[in-house]
Amino acid sequence: MITPSIVFYIFFAIPYIAIMYWLVKQDKKKHAWGVTVITAIAIAGFFVSQRASRIAVQNYKQHQIDARELEREADSILNTLNRDTTKK
């Protein structure tokens, strides 16, 4: 799935936006707390996203390696079975 699901919007995005709006409105000193919290969360989200992307790429590469190994094993088993059946 390429687009975020409705569950993400209902449980995370909409409440986050509402809380951040409320936090900024409550701050009477030039919205410093709201801006600070939003900035901190954005920076943390960026690092989490980068790490998750790096891990996903590593997992994909390892999956390709594992699939090639399984394919070689299956080919060697088929070759062995074909040789055994042609000898009989």
C-alpha positions in Angstrom: 0.0 0.0 0.0 1.5 3.3 -1.1 -0.8 5.7 0.7 -1.3 5.8 4.4 -4.3 4.0 5.7 -7.4 5.5 7.3 -6.3 4.0 10.6 -3.1 6.1 10.5 -5.2 9.3 9.9 -7.8 8.5 12.6 -5.4 7.4 15.4 -2.2 9.5 14.7 -2.4 12.3 12.2 -5.7 14.0 13.2 -5.1 13.8 17.0 -1.5 15.1 16.4 -2.7 18.0 14.4 -5.4 18.8 17.0 -3.0 18.6 19.9 -0.4 20.7 18.2 -3.0 23.4 17.3 -4.2 23.4 20.9 -0.7 23.6 22.3 0.2 26.6 20.0 -3.0 28.4 20.9 -2.4 27.8 24.7 1.0 29.3 24.6 0.8 33.0 25.2 4.6 33.7 24.8 4.9 33.9 21.0 4.0 30.2 20.5 7.5 29.1 21.7 6.4 25.8 23.2 4.4 24.8 20.2 7.2 25.5 17.8 9.7 23.8 20.0 7.6 20.6 20.3 6.7 20.5 16.6 10.4 21.0 15.6 11.5 18.2 18.0 8.9 15.8 16.8 9.8 16.6 13.1 13.5 16.0 13.7 12.8 12.8 15.6 10.4 11.7 12.8 13.1 12.4 10.2 15.7 10.2 12.0 13.2 7.4 12.6 12.2 7.5 8.9 15.8 7.4 7.7 16.6 4.5 10.0 13.5 2.6 8.9 14.3 3.1 5.3 17.9 1.9 5.8 16.7 -1.2 7.5 14.1 -1.9 4.8 16.7 -1.6 2.1 19.0 -4.0 4.0 16.1 -6.5 4.5 15.3 -6.3 0.8 18.9 -7.0 -0.2 19.1 -9.9 2.2 15.8 -11.3 0.9 17.2 -11.2 -2.7 20.3 -13.1 -1.5 18.2 -15.7 0.3 15.9 -16.1 -2.7 18.9 -16.8 -5.0 20.3 -19.3 -2.6 17.0 -21.1 -2.4 16.7 -21.1 -6.1 20.2 -22.6 -6.5 19.4 -25.3 -4.0 16.2 -26.1 -5.8 18.0 -26.3 -9.1 20.6 -28.6 -7.7 18.0 -30.9 -6.2 16.1 -31.0 -9.6 19.3 -31.7 -11.4 20.1 -34.5 -9.0 16.6 -36.0 -9.4 16.8 -35.7 -13.2 20.2 -37.5 -13.3 18.8 -40.2 -11.1 15.7 -40.8 -13.2 17.7 -40.8 -16.5 20.1 -43.5 -15.1 17.2 -45.9 -14.4 
